[in-house]
């Protein structure tokens, strides 16, 4: 990987954040974390993220609200690719994520290989 890509993982579950970090860091990504959408909006003011991995169900501000706000708020931030993750797998869940601005939607659990593959693709990194 030429320049290290920064992934902001937005998930209220500490084990999920740790799992994503343990998959992405060995693949050359720098991982930052936020516990919910509100914290993620604050972090994006100081962290130039290349990719967002966003859970749907979180306290204070859920992932879809976060994405919707982000996509409308700022042109530069609106262009950051977003991978939405959730245990929900109904077609309406996929549609809601797309409407909020998700680039892709993966159903948890997500294996390490798939996570790294999608992160690399969305960051434009060859593996």
N, C-alpha and C positions, 0 to 999 in steps of 0.2 A: 504494500500500500504506500503510495507516494506521500501524501500528507495525511496525518491521522485524522480520521473523520470522527465527529462528536455526535453521540447518540444520547438524546434525553429520554430516559425511561420514566414514564409517568404512571405509577401504579401504587396503590395504598398498601399492598402486601409486600412486606420486607423479603419474604422468601422468593417471591417472583422477581423482585428487583435483583436480588443476589444471583438467582439462576440466570437471568439475562446477562448480568455483568460477567458471570463465569463463562458464558458462551461467547460474548462479544469481545472482551478484552484480549483473549488469546488470538483472536482473528485480526487484531490490530486496531480495534475501535477504542476511543476514549468514551467512557460511560459516565454520564451525570444522571442524577436522580431527582424526582419530585414526587411527593406523596399524593398530590391531587392536581386538578387543573389550575386552581388558583395559584398554588406554589409554582407550577410550571410556567404560567404567564409571568410571574416575578423573575424566575430564573432566566427566561429568554431575553430579559432586558440586559443581562450581563454575559450570557453564554451564547456564542454563535453556533447553534446546533445545526447539524447537517441532516439529521433524521429524528423524528419523534416516534416513539413506540408508546402507545397510549391505551390504557385499560378503559373500559366503558364505565363500570360501576365503581365509583369512589365517593367518599364523603366530601362535603364543602362544595366541590365542583366536579361533576362527572366528566368523562372524557369527551363525549359528544358536544357538550356545552362548551368545553375548552376549545375544541377544534372549530366550532362554529364562530366563537368570538375571535379566535386567532385568524381565521380566514378573512374576516371582515375588518379587522383592526389595522393591519399594517401590511403593505404590499410585500416588503422583504420577508417578514415572518410568514405571510400567507403562502409563500412558495416553498417552505420547508416540507419535504415529503413526510407523510404520516402513515404509520402502520398501526391499525387499531386491533387490539386483542381483547377477547372476551370468552367466557364460557357459554355465552348465548349463541345459538346457531340457527335461529329462524331467518327466513328470507327478509322479514321486516327489519331485523337487526342489521343485516348487510345494507339494506336500503337506507336506513337511518344513518349509518356510518358514512355512506357515500354522500348523502345529502349534507352532512356536517363538514365534509371535506377530506375524508380518508382516501388515501391512494389504494390501500389494500386492507383486508380484514382477515385475520386468522383466528381460528377457534382454539382456545386453550384446551389441553396442554399442547405446547409447541416444542418440537424437538430442536436440539441445538443446531443441527445442520440446516434445518428450514429457517430458523431465526437468522443465522449468519448469511444464508443465501439471499433472503429478502432484504436484509440490511445492506449487503453488498450491492444488490441490484438497485435499490432506491438511492444509494449514495454514489452510484456510478463507479463502483470499484470492481476491478476484475479479480477473480480468485484463482 
